[in-house]
Amino acid sequence: MADIVAALADRGLFAGLRGDLAHRVLAKAELETLDNGAVLFRQGEAGDCLYLVVSGMLGVSVDIGAGPVSMAVLGPNQMVGEIAVFADQPRSATVTALDDCRLMRLDRDEVHAIIADTPEIGRALITDLGLRLTRVNKPLAFLSTAAQMLRQSQSDGSILKVLHERSGEMGAFENSFLEMMEELQAKQTQRQQLEMAARIQQSLLPRSLPLAAGDRFSIAATMRPAHAVGGDLYDYFRIGDRYLALLVADVSGKGVPASLFMVMFRSVLRGVAQPGLPPELVMQRVNAILAEDNEACMFVTAFLAILDLETGALACCNAGHNPPYRLGSEAGTVAPLPSDGGPAVGILDHYAYKGSQLRLEPGEGLFLYTDGITEAFAEDRAMFGEERLEALLAQLSDRSPQALVDATVAAVDDFAAGVEQSDDITCLVLRFLP
């Protein structure tokens, strides 16, 4: 014991004390041993003593609720447990032996008595704490910056470069810090990929449709994804010179997988749609192609209509989608279209879809949409719903397609009043002109 006291008295915490102060303090301590892997004390326990490491290494970890986080490794001449002694607080961390250790233990009463009798000891303890806080402040600032970037999904390139260059200053935090950096870089790559996917998806939506002489229609549409990329789609394209195809669809799921399946659906449908082929046969052939190797078990609800631009005759097929609305030429006239065409595309092989026919009179129109409109939520969890949508369409059914699209989206946003959008919002309006 005397040899240990003599060895410690001139090193670490006690090196600056004059005369025999270090010897007097250490003489009051008790020598303890701690086997490799044993726990010295646990986070949250009451503490009434501090320890000075004589030999061996101690690991300090803090449990943040998601598991322990390594905070420090302490070696000979370093102190642990002083916060519980001075502040009369529960242990702020768990300390575990990383190999066989010998420790000097000083009880709270002894520590307080020593400090009262010898202020120099108190100053030495405060100096030691200050040095340790100085070593921790910069790593905590780095960790706080990285955590904020993770929380906000930001990955500023210049900040990442600085943080990587300074990672060597992180001490015991370095492994955790570098893991955070790797996650930040992964998020940066993922965000760039999502942004590219979003641009590709938006580029697939029709921007405009060149009008031919004598064309008697006006059309407008919008698709606002809930996330970076969505699973909704609208499309319109000519089939030959006489016919116009109208499509609104909604893929199961969200994000990139839904977006990829939607691209497949659109490509196959455009390839299948030919002059003279009714919508139900188009849907049947698309379904056969997509259902054949659909290992992901994804599906898409869709409404397809083909309009005869000369006569206004409209052939439709609804594959498990929300029924669109027929808009009258005057305000107040709104009616849902048939919705019994068949199930969503991609579920059943070789299903025989059913079609329906009607004729649009001059001035009448169509409103196609996805359930992101009717299932938009307000703060009290109420849904926008079909009744509210029908009332809005009845009030505005004589508006131009673009005005009706804008009014619908604005009504949904007003209803949600800032509540985060939970699903993609899509609608398409066509007016058959006199």
C-alpha positions in Angstrom: 0.0 0.0 0.0 2.8 2.4 0.9 4.5 1.7 -2.4 1.2 2.6 -4.3 0.7 5.8 -2.3 4.3 6.8 -3.1 3.9 6.1 -6.8 0.7 8.0 -7.2 1.6 11.0 -5.0 3.9 12.5 -7.7 1.7 11.8 -10.7 -1.6 12.8 -12.3 -4.0 14.6 -10.1 -1.6 14.9 -7.1 1.5 15.9 -8.9 1.1 19.6 -8.2 0.4 19.3 -4.5 3.0 20.6 -2.1 4.8 18.6 0.6 3.0 15.5 1.9 -0.5 16.5 0.9 -0.8 13.8 -1.7 0.4 11.2 0.7 -2.0 12.4 3.4 -5.0 12.1 1.0 -4.0 8.8 -0.5 -3.4 7.3 3.0 -7.1 7.7 3.7 -8.1 5.7 0.6 -8.9 2.1 0.5 -7.4 -0.2 -2.2 -9.9 -2.3 -4.2 -9.6 -4.8 -7.1 -12.0 -5.2 -10.0 -11.9 -8.2 -12.3 -12.0 -7.8 -16.1 -15.6 -7.3 -17.2 -16.9 -6.5 -13.8 -19.1 -3.4 -13.3 -17.8 -0.8 -10.8 -21.1 1.1 -10.7 -24.1 1.6 -12.9 -25.8 4.6 -14.4 -28.6 5.9 -12.1 -27.3 4.2 -8.9 -26.7 6.3 -5.8 -23.0 7.2 -5.3 -21.0 8.0 -2.2 -17.4 7.6 -3.3 -14.9 8.4 -6.0 -12.2 6.1 -7.4 -8.6 6.7 -8.6 -7.3 4.2 -11.1 -4.0 2.6 -9.9 -3.7 0.1 -12.8 -5.8 -1.3 -15.6 -8.4 0.4 -17.8 -12.0 1.4 -17.2 -14.7 1.9 -19.8 -17.3 4.7 -19.3 -20.6 4.4 -21.1 -23.9 6.2 -21.0 -27.3 4.5 -21.8 -29.4 6.9 -23.9 -32.4 4.6 -24.2 -31.3 3.0 -27.5 -28.3 1.2 -25.9 -25.0 2.1 -24.3 -22.7 4.7 -25.9 -19.0 4.6 -25.1 -17.9 8.0 -23.7 -14.4 7.5 -22.4 -11.6 5.0 -21.4 -9.8 5.8 -18.2 -6.3 4.6 -17.2 -3.9 4.9 -14.3 -4.0 8.2 -12.3 -7.4 9.1 -13.7 -10.4 9.7 -11.5 -14.0 8.5 -11.9 -17.2 9.0 -9.8 -16.5 12.4 -8.5 -19.8 13.9 -9.8 -21.9 11.8 -7.4 -19.6 12.8 -4.5 -19.6 16.6 -5.1 -23.1 17.1 -6.5 -24.9 14.3 -4.5 -26.4 13.1 -7.7 -27.0 9.5 -9.1 -24.2 8.0 -11.1 -24.3 9.6 -14.6 -22.6 6.7 -16.4 -21.8 3.0 -16.1 -18.2 2.1 -15.5 -16.8 -1.4 -16.4 -13.4 -2.9 -16.1 -11.7 -3.5 -19.4 -9.1 -5.6 -17.8 -8.0 -6.5 -14.2 -7.9 -3.2 -12.3 -6.7 -1.8 -9.0 -8.5 1.3 -7.6 -8.1 3.7 -4.7 -11.5 4.5 -3.2 -12.3 7.7 -1.3 -15.7 8.0 0.4 -17.8 11.2 0.2 -17.2 12.2 3.9 -13.5 11.7 3.6 -13.4 13.8 0.4 -15.4 16.6 2.0 -13.3 16.6 5.1 -10.1 16.7 3.1 -11.3 19.6 1.0 -12.4 21.5 4.1 -9.1 20.9 5.8 -6.9 21.4 2.7 -8.4 23.8 0.1 -5.5 22.9 -2.2 -7.0 19.5 -2.7 -10.3 21.1 -3.8 -8.5 23.3 -6.3 -6.6 20.3 -7.7 -9.9 18.4 -8.1 -11.5 21.4 -9.9 -8.5 21.8 -12.1 -8.7 18.1 -13.0 -12.4 18.4 -13.8 -11.7 21.5 -15.9 -9.1 19.7 -18.0 -11.4 16.8 -18.6 -14.3 19.1 -19.6 -11.9 20.9 -22.0 -11.0 17.6 -23.7 -14.7 16.8 -24.0 -16.2 20.1 -25.2 -14.9 20.0 -28.7 -15.9 16.4 -29.4 -19.4 17.2 -28.0 -19.6 20.2 -30.3 -18.6 18.0 -33.3 -21.1 15.3 -32.2 -23.8 17.8 -31.8 -23.2 19.2 -35.3 -23.3 15.7 -36.8 -26.4 14.8 -34.9 -28.2 17.9 -36.1 -27.2 17.2 -39.7 -28.6 13.6 -39.3 -31.8 14.9 -37.8 -32.4 17.4 -40.6 -31.1 15.0 -43.3 -28.5 17.6 -44.2 -25.0 16.7 -45.6 -23.2 20.0 -46.3 -20.0 18.9 -48.2 -17.8 21.5 -46.6 -18.9 20.7 -43.1 -18.4 17.0 -43.7 -14.9 17.6 -44.9 -14.0 19.6 -41.8 -15.6 17.0 -39.5 -13.6 14.2 -41.1 -10.4 16.1 -40.9 -11.0 16.8 -37.2 -12.1 13.2 -36.3 -8.7 12.5 -34.7 -9.6 15.0 -32.0 -12.6 13.0 -30.9 -10.8 10.8 -28.5 -13.1 8.1 -27.1 -15.9 9.4 -29.3 -14.0 8.7 -32.5 -15.7 5.4 -33.4 -19.2 6.7 -32.8 -18.4 9.9 -34.6 -17.0 8.1 -37.7 -20.2 5.9 -37.7 -22.3 9.1 -37.8 -20.1 10.5 -40.6 -20.7 7.3 -42.6 -24.4 7.6 -42.0 -24.4 11.2 -43.1 -22.6 10.3 -46.3 -25.0 7.5 -47.0 -27.9 9.9 -46.5 -26.3 12.4 -48.8 -26.0 9.7 -51.5 -29.5 8.5 -50.9 -30.9 12.0 -51.1 -29.1 12.6 -54.4 -30.5 9.4 -55.7 -34.0 10.3 -54.6 -33.7 13.8 -56.2 -32.7 12.1 -59.4 -35.6 9.7 -59.2 -38.0 12.5 -58.5 -36.7 14.4 -61.6 -37.1 11.3 -63.7 -40.6 10.7 -62.4 -41.6 14.3 -63.0 -40.2 14.1 -66.5 -42.5 11.2 -67.3 -45.6 13.3 -66.6 -47.0 15.0 -69.8 -46.3 18.7 -69.9 -48.5 19.6 -72.8 -50.4 18.0 -75.7 -50.0 19.6 -79.1 -53.4 20.6 -80.4 -54.6 19.7 -83.9 -56.9 21.8 -86.0 -60.5 21.3 -84.7 -59.5 19.8 -81.3 -62.4 20.2 -78.9 -60.9 19.6 -75.5 -59.0 21.4 -72.7 -57.0 19.5 -70.1 -55.0 20.2 -66.9 -53.5 18.0 -64.2 -51.2 17.9 -61.2 -49.3 15.3 -59.1 -47.8 16.3 -55.8 -45.9 13.5 -54.1 -46.0 13.1 -50.3 -42.3 12.2 -50.3 -39.4 12.7 -52.6 -40.9 10.3 -55.1 -44.4 9.1 -55.2 -46.6 6.2 -56.4 -49.2 8.3 -58.2 -49.5 8.9 -62.0 -51.5 10.8 -64.4 -51.1 10.6 -68.2 -52.8 11.7 -71.4 -51.8 10.8 -74.9 -53.2 10.5 -78.4 -54.1 7.1 -79.9 -54.0 7.8 -83.6 -55.6 11.1 -84.7 -59.1 10.6 -83.4 -58.7 9.3 -79.8 -57.3 10.7 -76.6 -56.4 8.4 -73.7 -56.8 9.6 -70.1 -55.2 7.8 -67.2 -54.9 8.3 -63.4 -53.3 5.6 -61.3 -52.1 4.9 -57.7 -49.5 2.2 -56.9 -49.5 0.3 -53.6 -46.7 1.5 -51.2 -44.6 4.6 -51.2 -41.2 5.8 -52.3 -38.8 4.4 -54.9 -40.3 0.9 -55.2 -43.7 2.4 -55.9 -42.2 4.8 -58.4 -40.4 2.0 -60.2 -43.6 -0.1 -60.5 -45.5 3.0 -61.7 -42.9 3.5 -64.5 -43.3 -0.1 -65.6 -47.1 0.3 -65.6 -47.0 3.5 -67.6 -44.6 2.0 -70.1 -46.5 -1.2 -70.6 -49.8 0.6 -70.9 -48.6 3.1 -73.5 -47.1 0.2 -75.5 -50.4 -1.8 -75.3 -52.8 1.0 -76.1 -53.6 0.9 -79.9 -56.3 2.3 -82.1 -59.5 0.2 -81.9 -58.5 -1.5 -78.6 -61.1 -0.7 -75.9 -59.8 0.2 -72.4 -60.9 -3.1 -70.8 -58.7 -5.1 -73.2 -55.8 -2.6 -72.7 -56.1 -3.2 -68.9 -56.4 -6.9 -69.3 -53.2 -7.1 -71.4 -51.3 -4.8 -69.0 -52.4 -6.9 -66.0 -51.3 -10.1 -67.7 -47.8 -8.7 -68.3 -47.3 -7.1 -64.8 -48.9 -10.0 -62.8 -46.7 -12.6 -64.5 -43.5 -11.9 -62.7 -44.7 -9.7 -59.8 -42.6 -11.2 -57.0 -42.8 -8.0 -55.0 -46.6 -8.5 -55.0 -47.2 -4.8 -55.9 -50.3 -3.6 -57.6 -51.8 -0.4 -59.1 -55.3 0.9 -59.1 -56.1 2.7 -62.3 -58.8 4.5 -64.3 -58.4 4.5 -68.1 -60.7 6.4 -70.4 -60.5 6.7 -74.2 -62.3 9.7 -75.7 -63.5 9.9 -79.3 -62.5 13.5 -80.1 -65.1 13.7 -82.9 -68.2 12.4 -81.2 -67.5 12.7 -77.4 -68.0 9.0 -77.0 -66.1 7.9 -73.9 -65.0 4.3 -73.2 -63.8 3.6 -69.6 -62.3 0.9 -67.5 -61.9 1.2 -63.7 -59.4 -1.2 -62.1 -60.0 -0.8 -58.4 -59.7 2.9 -58.5 -61.7 5.8 -57.0 -64.6 6.5 -59.3 -64.0 9.7 -61.3 -66.8 12.3 -61.7 -68.6 13.5 -64.8 -68.9 17.3 -64.7 -71.9 19.0 -66.2 -71.6 22.1 -68.4 -73.2 24.2 -65.7 -72.4 24.5 -62.0 -74.1 22.0 -59.7 -74.0 18.9 -62.0 -71.7 16.2 -60.8 -72.1 12.4 -61.1 -69.7 9.5 -60.3 -68.7 7.1 -63.1 -69.0 3.3 -62.9 -66.4 1.6 -60.7 -67.0 -2.1 -61.4 -64.3 -2.7 -64.1 -62.3 -5.2 -62.0 -59.5 -5.4 -59.4 -56.3 -3.5 -59.2 -53.7 -4.4 -61.9 -51.1 -6.9 -60.8 -53.1 -9.0 -58.4 -54.9 -11.7 -60.5 -53.5 -13.3 -63.7 -55.6 -13.2 -66.8 -58.6 -11.3 -65.3 -61.3 -10.3 -67.8 -61.9 -6.6 -67.1 -65.2 -4.9 -67.9 -65.7 -1.6 -69.6 -68.4 1.0 -69.7 -69.4 3.6 -72.2 -71.0 7.1 -72.1 -71.0 10.2 -74.2 -69.7 13.6 -73.2 -71.9 16.4 -74.4 -70.2 19.7 -75.5 -69.2 21.6 -72.4 -69.1 18.5 -70.1 -66.0 17.2 -68.5 -64.2 14.6 -66.3 -62.6 14.8 -62.9 -60.1 12.0 -62.2 -58.2 11.8 -58.9 -56.4 9.6 -56.4 -57.3 9.0 -52.8 -54.6 11.4 -51.6 -57.4 14.0 -52.0 -60.3 12.3 -50.2 -58.0 10.8 -47.5 -56.2 14.0 -46.7 -56.3 14.5 -42.9 -57.0 17.5 -40.8 -55.5 18.1 -37.4 -58.4 16.3 -35.6 -57.8 13.3 -37.9 -61.0 14.0 -39.9 -60.7 13.1 -43.6 -61.5 15.4 -46.5 -63.8 12.7 -47.8 -65.9 12.1 -50.9 -68.8 14.3 -49.8 -66.6 17.3 -49.4 -65.1 16.7 -52.8 -68.5 16.3 -54.5 -69.7 19.5 -52.9 -66.6 21.3 -54.1 -67.0 19.9 -57.7 -70.7 20.8 -57.8 -69.9 24.3 -56.8 -67.0 24.7 -59.4 -67.9 22.1 -62.1 -68.2 24.8 -64.8 -64.7 26.1 -64.2 -61.9 25.6 -66.6 -59.7 22.5 -66.1 -56.8 24.5 -64.7 -59.0 26.5 -62.4 -60.7 23.4 -61.1 -57.3 21.6 -60.5 -56.0 24.7 -58.6 -59.2 25.1 -56.5 -59.2 21.4 -55.6 -55.6 21.4 -54.3 -56.2 24.6 -52.5 -59.3 23.2 -50.8 -57.4 20.2 -49.6 -54.5 22.3 -48.3 -56.9 24.6 -46.4 -58.6 21.6 -44.9 -55.3 20.0 -43.8 -54.2 23.3 -42.4 -50.6 22.4 -42.2 -50.9 18.7 -41.3 -48.2 16.8 -43.1 -49.3 15.3 -46.4 -49.7 11.5 -45.9 -50.3 10.5 -49.5 -49.6 11.7 -53.0 -52.2 14.1 -54.3 -53.2 13.8 -58.0 -56.0 15.0 -60.1 -56.8 15.5 -63.8 -59.6 17.5 -65.4 -60.8 17.3 -69.0 -63.4 19.5 -70.6 -65.0 18.5 -73.9 -65.5 21.8 -75.7 -68.4 23.0 -77.9 
